[in-house]
Amino acid sequence: MRYIRYAVLAAIAVTLITVALANRATVTLNLLPRELADLSGYSFSVTLPLFLVIFAGIVAGLLIGFVWEWMREHKHRAAASSGRRETKKLQREVSRLKDNASKSPADEVLALLEDTSHTR
């Protein structure tokens, strides 16, 4: 299984290197369109290789998707957490009731039945 993972990672690496080598030309990214920059008096631009722009877009899309899914699944995680808390609470209560039942002499028959049901 480890070799398959290494093969997939190697294929991804070769693909990324190929894309980077094929898109080495520089592009200028502007924060605002030229007309809006002239109107506002603020203009910011940066010149980067095209492959960096492509990879940054992919990473930004992945991050936005992960955060979106994490927020969307919050209700499921909260329900599971409250279910675990309720289960632990009920287990403690059952344990406490069993301890109380085994201590009372009036319920000796029930205590014997409880002990035999655990040994089966």
Buried (B, 14 or more C-beta within 10 A) or exposed (E): EEEEEEEEEEEEEEEBEEBBEEBEEEEEEEEBEEEEBEEEEEEEEEEEBBBBBBBEEEEEEEEEEEEEEEEEEEEEEEEEEEEEEEEEEEEEEEEEEEEEEBEEEEBEEEBEEEEEEEEE
